[in-house]
Amino acid sequence: MYRAQIKYIVDVGLAVSFILCFITGVIKFPGFLRAIDATHRVLPMRDLTIIHDWTGILMGLLVAVHLILNYRWIVAMTRQIFGKKQMSEAGE
């Protein structure tokens, strides 16, 4: 598998896990339940909590993989951004 395909799969996994974690987090938020006048009995809170927890863990792992796969780019961009500031400050 090509590196670009791996990055794509990781990014799609990040997007899906983020969406699920975000939606379940909003639903579990106490203010949301009050706003829609729902109780814990109406919603499957146990299932929502399991989905929320596991997608949060998955998202954390995928972020770590994403950072590893993009490490060289992150370092290059950081050097470029902070290198320009140092050069402009030295020229002034």
C-alpha positions in Angstrom: 0.0 0.0 0.0 1.3 3.4 -0.9 2.0 6.0 1.8 -0.6 8.3 0.4 -3.3 5.6 0.6 -2.3 5.0 4.3 -2.6 8.7 5.0 -6.0 8.8 3.3 -7.3 5.8 5.4 -6.0 7.4 8.6 -7.6 10.7 7.7 -10.9 9.1 6.9 -10.7 7.2 10.1 -10.0 10.4 12.0 -13.0 12.1 10.3 -15.4 9.3 11.1 -14.2 8.9 14.7 -14.4 12.7 15.3 -17.9 12.9 13.9 -19.1 10.0 16.1 -17.3 11.2 19.2 -18.6 14.8 18.6 -22.3 13.7 18.1 -22.3 11.4 21.0 -20.6 14.0 23.2 -23.3 16.6 22.2 -26.1 14.1 22.9 -24.6 13.2 26.3 -24.1 16.9 27.2 -26.5 17.7 30.1 -27.6 21.0 28.5 -28.6 19.2 25.3 -30.8 16.8 27.2 -32.5 19.6 29.0 -32.9 21.6 25.7 -34.7 18.8 24.0 -36.6 17.8 27.1 -35.3 14.3 27.1 -34.4 12.0 29.9 -31.7 9.3 30.3 -34.5 6.7 29.9 -35.4 7.9 26.4 -31.9 7.7 25.0 -29.6 4.6 25.1 -27.0 6.4 27.3 -25.0 3.3 28.0 -24.6 2.6 24.3 -23.8 6.3 23.6 -21.2 6.3 26.3 -19.5 3.2 24.9 -19.4 4.6 21.4 -18.2 8.0 22.7 -15.4 6.4 24.8 -14.1 4.0 22.1 -14.3 6.6 19.3 -12.3 9.0 21.5 -9.6 6.4 22.1 -9.6 5.5 18.3 -9.3 9.2 17.5 -6.4 9.7 19.9 -4.5 6.7 18.3 -5.2 7.9 14.8 -4.0 11.4 15.7 -0.7 9.8 16.9 -0.4 7.9 13.6 -1.2 11.0 11.6 1.5 13.0 13.4 4.0 10.2 12.8 3.2 10.0 9.1 3.4 13.8 8.7 6.4 14.4 11.0 8.8 15.5 8.3 6.3 18.0 6.9 5.5 19.4 10.4 9.2 19.9 11.1 9.8 21.5 7.7 6.9 23.9 8.2 7.9 24.7 11.7 11.5 25.5 10.6 10.1 27.6 7.7 7.8 29.6 9.9 10.1 30.2 12.8 13.2 30.6 10.5 11.6 33.5 8.7 10.8 35.3 11.9 14.4 35.0 13.1 15.7 36.2 9.8 13.4 39.2 9.7 14.2 40.1 13.3 18.0 39.9 12.6 17.6 42.2 9.5 15.8 44.9 11.4 
